[in-house]
């Protein structure tokens, strides 16, 4: 699956889109209890219940310390032999479009993938498949490298830059 996520801004956390207030965030594993809130009937695009059921995939949620029970975004990651692969990433429906509540959600979750990769001893390297039209966007905003086809990767130096911003 090709990822279609917006990096609206690399922030030091996530920011209130109207006020610019920066909020402290926490990335936590998704629980079975979270799945009802992130159902497609609630405006989410991906089937997170199906993603959660894949034992080799780790699904994480981003919440703010102010609103710890409100999921702002999700990411699905898998530990590979020498990197972390990002399968899915999604902003909560309220963080999409002109009236979005927060900016920086997908940047924060991507940084978490880099942090997890670093924790595994992979120097922060992550890979993902991007929609063709977004390849230049990810090169510019994340420092991602186009490897061919739709595959992209974020290597050590850029992974460190992103991780330093968020963590």
Secondary structure, 3 states (H helix, E strand, C coil): CCECCCCCCCCCCEEECCCCCEECEEEEECCHHHHHCCCHHHCCCCCHHHHHCCCCCEEEEEEECCCCCCCCEEEEEEECCCCEEEEEEEECHHHCCCCCCEECHHHHHHHHHHHHHHHCCCCCCEEEEECHHHHHHHHHHHCCEEEECCEEEECHHHHHHHHHHHC
